[in-house]
Amino acid sequence: MSHTRIKICGLTRPQDVRAAVEAGADAIGFVFYPPSPRHVTFEQAAELAALLPPFVTAVGLFVNPEAQYVDEALRRVPLQLLQFHGDEVESACARHGRPWIRAARMRPGVDLLEFAACHPGARGILVDAFVDGYGGGGKTFDWSLIPSGLDRPLILSGGLDPENVREAVRIVRPWAVDVSSGVESAKGIKDADKIAAFIAGVRDADG
């Protein structure tokens, strides 16, 4: 029996953190990208992270950040993992001395194996749909674009929701799935019932 890890991203409210934890999420994502409707301040993120029990990972999502911005986040928020979602190079991701993952925006012509080779320090590769801007588009992509032979854990993102996550897990068999807009009632506002249904769908697909 496999066990697909689950990250709920873009949380902004205490009740949403509690709902995700109670439903069985493995990781919670905080968005440190001011243009995003899911953006949280360091103060907000610290308060939300304080609600996490042991073994639920706090992830900080950044998009082309200044190094000092990430350093300040690490000083003020107990983040265990960094997620880089822009055009960051390996050295920019690795300089903070914290485990990190790198997001690839998938579309025809993207060579995921080459992308992974350019980021050898990444603990995992997150695959998301290519949209204008960065992240949060709620769009799926053609999962057949994902090659076999990736040498790192694969994290599947992009348009996942309670209706399609079973199929996604059964077809792709990722190490983890990452969801944001697919479990929301409005941008940045999570729906506890959708979170529970999403996680139930993953567990059903795990068999």
Secondary structure in CASP SS format (residue, H / E / C, confidence):
PFRMAT SS
TARGET T0000
AUTHOR 0000-0000-0000
METHOD secondary structure of the structure
MODEL  1
M C 1.00
S C 1.00
H C 1.00
T C 1.00
R E 1.00
I E 1.00
K E 1.00
I E 1.00
C E 1.00
G C 1.00
L C 1.00
T C 1.00
R C 1.00
P H 1.00
Q H 1.00
D H 1.00
V H 1.00
R H 1.00
A H 1.00
A H 1.00
V H 1.00
E H 1.00
A H 1.00
G C 1.00
A C 1.00
D C 1.00
A E 1.00
I E 1.00
G E 1.00
F E 1.00
V E 1.00
F C 1.00
Y C 1.00
P C 1.00
P C 1.00
S C 1.00
P C 1.00
R C 1.00
H E 1.00
V C 1.00
T C 1.00
F H 1.00
E H 1.00
Q H 1.00
A H 1.00
A H 1.00
E H 1.00
L H 1.00
A H 1.00
A C 1.00
L C 1.00
L C 1.00
P C 1.00
P C 1.00
F C 1.00
V C 1.00
T E 1.00
A E 1.00
V E 1.00
G E 1.00
L E 1.00
F E 1.00
V C 1.00
N C 1.00
P C 1.00
E C 1.00
A H 1.00
Q H 1.00
Y H 1.00
V H 1.00
D H 1.00
E H 1.00
A H 1.00
L H 1.00
R H 1.00
R H 1.00
V C 1.00
P C 1.00
L C 1.00
Q C 1.00
L E 1.00
L E 1.00
Q E 1.00
F E 1.00
H C 1.00
G C 1.00
D C 1.00
E C 1.00
V C 1.00
E H 1.00
S H 1.00
A H 1.00
C H 1.00
A H 1.00
R C 1.00
H C 1.00
G C 1.00
R C 1.00
P C 1.00
W E 1.00
I E 1.00
R E 1.00
A E 1.00
A E 1.00
R E 1.00
M E 1.00
R C 1.00
P C 1.00
G C 1.00
V C 1.00
D C 1.00
L H 1.00
L H 1.00
E H 1.00
F H 1.00
A H 1.00
A H 1.00
C C 1.00
H C 1.00
P C 1.00
G C 1.00
A C 1.00
R C 1.00
G E 1.00
I E 1.00
L E 1.00
V E 1.00
D E 1.00
A E 1.00
F C 1.00
V C 1.00
D C 1.00
G C 1.00
Y C 1.00
G C 1.00
G C 1.00
G C 1.00
G C 1.00
K C 1.00
T C 1.00
F C 1.00
D C 1.00
W H 1.00
S H 1.00
L H 1.00
I C 1.00
P C 1.00
S C 1.00
G C 1.00
L C 1.00
D C 1.00
R C 1.00
P C 1.00
L E 1.00
I E 1.00
L E 1.00
S C 1.00
G C 1.00
G C 1.00
L C 1.00
D C 1.00
P C 1.00
E C 1.00
N C 1.00
V H 1.00
R H 1.00
E H 1.00
A H 1.00
V H 1.00
R H 1.00
I H 1.00
V H 1.00
R C 1.00
P C 1.00
W C 1.00
A E 1.00
V E 1.00
D E 1.00
V E 1.00
S C 1.00
S H 1.00
G H 1.00
V H 1.00
E E 1.00
S E 1.00
A E 1.00
K C 1.00
G C 1.00
I E 1.00
K E 1.00
D C 1.00
A H 1.00
D H 1.00
K H 1.00
I H 1.00
A H 1.00
A H 1.00
F H 1.00
I H 1.00
A H 1.00
G H 1.00
V H 1.00
R H 1.00
D H 1.00
A H 1.00
D H 1.00
G C 1.00
END
